[in-house]
């Protein structure tokens, strides 16, 4: 949705991915700002950055992965969960 999905961009012996060029550029920019602020202030993201750097990943790849995690987290907050409402409503056609 936000252009944070990986797309294969490998050539020759290099195995890499890039962000999807499609999607919402403003949402992608917002995700980038969120990730940068989390890398600066949040301990979980800092630990993740250190761990992935030790695995010899580039900072660009790490930011791409963090953007995907943030997009999933925000999606869960935005989309309402109607499981409780569906349990209390009677089934249609059953009366």
Secondary structure, 3 states (H helix, E strand, C coil): CCCCCEEECCECCECCEEECCCCCHHHHHHHHHHHHHHHHHCHHHHHHHHHHHHCCCCHHHHHHHHHHHHHHHHHHHHCCCCHHHHHHCCCCCCC
